[in-house]
């Protein structure tokens, strides 16, 4: 993995198992983190943080497959169970106990739906994991100049918030930055969906007055004012908010970042 011309050798579970080792956490990268060019940058940022704080981690690499979330949300339970059982066999084969992922969809599926199929793990979303690192003093971002005085608004992911009641962890992470955190009118349990969940990401929009992501982006832009950052903690949300900002031709003034990218920048790990 290359970032700022620095090569990072990411360990795989196969390599670690071959050496008789076990990781502290398995980093579940997810489809977006593996294949989407924009979200690969989030994967890099999170890996840089893990390397920086010395967490013993590993990834499955080519042994990782889609969790089956899109298939399940689209109504194909048979395909979901096929994908899930394949992953569970791999995870149990490596005796995995603790999983961290930057995708709320992967998080929700592995945490809440895999147990019914024999996959029981401690599953942590990266917002909670980053919050823990900050609370333990392993990540030091206060006093940094990267975001001093910059306005940041956080968009709640449905699968992180309403589905799993995780609202404060990402906000606590952002609060550690020397920035001005401002809330949108609809936030937390009353937050507005980005429009991509429930497999809507993969189908054409239905007839209506306005795209949901445009409505949400307008709300974010009104909250931020002339310029600022829309912070996300979900690959689906990032795509939809980025598209909304482009639709409003505000790419120069408003940036969309995952919370891991913001922390990595504040720590001076990325530029």
C-alpha positions in Angstrom: 0.0 0.0 0.0 1.4 3.4 -1.0 0.7 6.8 0.4 2.9 9.8 0.0 5.5 7.5 -1.6 5.7 5.4 1.6 5.1 1.7 1.2 3.1 0.1 4.0 3.3 -3.7 4.2 -0.2 -4.7 5.4 -0.1 -8.2 7.0 -2.7 -10.8 6.0 -4.2 -13.4 8.2 -2.7 -16.1 6.1 0.8 -14.8 6.6 0.2 -14.2 10.3 -1.3 -17.7 10.8 1.6 -19.3 9.0 3.9 -17.7 11.6 1.8 -18.9 14.4 0.6 -15.4 15.3 -2.8 -13.8 16.0 -3.7 -10.1 15.5 -5.2 -7.9 18.1 -7.9 -7.0 15.6 -8.9 -8.1 12.1 -9.4 -5.0 9.9 -12.4 -5.8 7.7 -11.7 -3.6 4.6 -15.0 -4.1 2.8 -15.8 -3.8 -0.9 -15.7 0.0 -1.0 -12.4 0.1 0.9 -10.9 -2.4 -1.4 -12.2 -1.3 -4.8 -13.6 2.3 -4.8 -10.8 4.7 -5.6 -12.1 7.4 -3.3 -12.7 5.1 -0.3 -9.3 3.4 -0.8 -7.9 6.7 0.7 -9.9 6.0 3.8 -8.5 2.5 4.0 -5.0 4.0 3.7 -5.6 6.6 6.3 -7.0 4.1 8.8 -4.1 1.7 8.2 -1.6 4.6 8.8 -3.3 5.2 12.1 -3.1 1.5 13.1 0.6 1.5 12.1 1.2 4.8 13.9 -0.2 3.6 17.3 1.3 0.1 17.0 -1.9 -1.9 16.9 -1.3 -5.5 15.9 -3.7 -6.0 13.0 -4.2 -8.0 9.9 -6.5 -8.2 6.9 -8.0 -11.1 5.0 -6.9 -9.9 1.6 -8.2 -12.0 -1.2 -9.9 -14.2 1.3 -12.4 -11.4 2.2 -15.7 -11.4 0.3 -18.7 -9.1 0.4 -20.6 -9.5 3.6 -23.8 -10.0 1.6 -25.4 -6.8 2.9 -26.5 -5.5 -0.6 -28.0 -8.8 -1.5 -30.0 -9.0 1.7 -31.3 -5.4 1.5 -32.3 -6.1 -2.2 -34.3 -9.2 -1.0 -32.0 -12.0 -2.1 -31.7 -13.9 1.2 -30.3 -17.0 -0.5 -27.3 -15.1 -1.9 -26.8 -13.3 1.4 -26.5 -16.6 3.3 -24.2 -18.0 0.7 -21.8 -15.0 1.0 -22.2 -14.9 4.8 -21.4 -18.6 5.4 -18.4 -18.3 3.1 -17.0 -15.5 5.2 -17.9 -17.1 8.5 -16.0 -20.3 7.5 -12.9 -18.2 6.8 -13.2 -16.1 10.0 -13.8 -19.1 12.2 -11.0 -21.0 10.5 -8.6 -18.2 11.7 -10.2 -18.1 15.1 -11.1 -14.5 14.7 -12.4 -12.8 17.9 -12.3 -9.0 17.2 -13.1 -7.2 14.0 -12.9 -3.5 13.2 -14.4 -2.0 10.0 -14.8 1.4 8.5 -18.2 0.5 6.8 -21.4 0.7 8.9 -23.0 -1.8 6.5 -20.3 -4.4 7.1 -20.4 -3.5 10.8 -24.2 -4.0 11.1 -24.2 -7.2 9.1 -21.3 -9.0 10.8 -22.4 -7.8 14.3 -26.1 -8.4 14.1 -26.8 -10.9 11.4 -23.8 -13.3 11.3 -24.4 -14.7 14.8 -27.6 -16.4 13.5 -25.4 -18.2 11.0 -22.6 -19.2 13.4 -20.4 -16.1 13.2 -19.9 -14.6 16.7 -17.3 -11.8 17.0 -16.7 -8.6 18.8 -17.4 -6.1 16.0 -16.3 -2.4 16.3 -16.9 0.4 13.9 -13.8 2.5 13.2 -15.4 5.6 14.8 -15.6 3.8 18.2 -12.1 2.4 17.7 -10.7 5.8 17.0 -12.5 7.2 20.0 -10.9 4.5 22.2 -7.4 5.4 20.8 -8.0 9.0 21.6 -9.3 8.3 25.1 -6.3 6.1 25.8 -3.9 8.8 24.7 -2.5 6.8 21.8 -3.7 9.4 19.3 -2.9 13.0 20.0 -4.6 15.6 17.7 -5.5 18.5 20.0 -3.5 21.6 19.3 -2.9 20.6 15.7 -3.2 23.3 13.1 -4.7 21.1 10.3 -8.3 22.0 11.1 -7.9 25.0 13.4 -11.1 27.1 13.2 -12.5 25.1 10.2 -16.2 24.4 10.2 -17.1 20.7 10.2 -20.5 19.1 10.1 -21.1 15.4 10.6 -23.6 13.4 8.6 -25.0 10.5 10.5 -25.0 7.1 8.8 -28.3 5.2 9.2 -26.7 1.9 9.8 -24.4 3.4 12.4 -26.9 5.7 14.1 -30.5 4.5 14.0 -29.6 0.8 13.5 -26.9 0.6 16.2 -27.3 3.7 18.3 -23.8 5.0 17.7 -24.0 8.8 17.6 -21.4 10.1 20.0 -18.3 8.2 19.0 -17.8 9.9 15.7 -18.6 13.3 17.2 -16.1 12.7 20.1 -13.5 11.9 17.4 -14.3 15.2 15.6 -14.4 17.1 18.9 -10.7 16.1 19.4 -9.8 18.3 16.4 -9.3 22.0 16.9 -12.3 22.7 14.7 -15.8 24.3 14.9 -18.2 21.3 14.9 -21.6 22.5 13.8 -24.7 20.3 13.7 -27.2 20.1 10.8 -30.9 20.7 11.6 -31.6 17.0 11.2 -29.0 15.0 13.1 -28.5 12.0 15.3 -31.8 10.0 15.5 -33.5 12.6 13.3 -30.8 12.6 10.7 -31.7 12.4 7.0 -30.6 9.3 5.0 -28.0 10.0 2.3 -30.2 8.0 -0.1 -27.9 5.0 -0.7 -29.0 2.5 1.9 -31.2 -0.5 1.4 -29.4 -1.3 -1.9 -30.6 2.0 -3.4 -27.0 2.7 -4.3 -27.2 0.1 -7.1 -30.5 1.1 -8.8 -31.8 4.1 -10.7 -33.6 6.7 -8.8 -37.4 6.5 -8.6 -39.5 9.5 -9.8 -39.7 12.3 -7.3 -39.2 16.0 -6.7 -35.6 15.8 -5.6 -32.8 13.3 -5.0 -32.3 12.6 -1.2 -28.6 13.3 -1.4 -29.2 16.7 -2.9 -31.6 17.6 -0.1 -29.1 16.4 2.5 -26.2 18.3 0.8 -28.2 21.5 0.7 -28.7 21.1 4.4 -25.0 20.6 5.0 -24.0 23.6 2.8 -26.5 25.8 4.6 -25.0 24.7 8.0 -21.4 25.2 6.9 -21.8 28.5 5.1 -19.2 29.6 2.6 -16.8 26.7 3.2 -16.0 23.8 5.4 -15.9 20.0 5.7 -18.7 17.4 5.6 -17.5 14.5 7.8 -18.7 11.0 7.1 -18.1 7.6 8.6 -19.6 5.4 5.8 -18.5 4.7 2.2 -22.1 4.9 0.9 -22.6 8.3 2.6 -19.3 9.6 1.2 -20.3 8.8 -2.4 -23.7 10.4 -2.0 -22.4 13.5 -0.3 -19.6 13.9 -2.8 -22.1 13.7 -5.6 -24.3 16.3 -3.9 -21.4 18.7 -3.5 -20.5 18.2 -7.2 -24.1 18.8 -8.2 -24.0 22.1 -6.3 -20.6 22.9 -7.9 -19.1 23.5 -4.4 -16.0 21.1 -4.7 -13.6 24.0 -4.2 -15.2 25.3 -1.0 -16.6 22.2 0.7 -14.7 18.9 1.1 -16.0 15.5 2.1 -13.8 13.5 4.4 -14.1 10.3 6.4 -13.3 10.8 10.1 -10.2 8.5 9.8 -8.8 10.9 7.1 -9.3 13.9 9.4 -7.5 12.2 12.2 -4.7 11.0 10.0 -4.3 14.6 8.6 -4.3 16.1 12.1 -1.6 13.6 13.2 0.5 14.6 10.2 0.3 11.1 8.7 -1.1 12.3 5.4 -1.0 15.5 3.4 
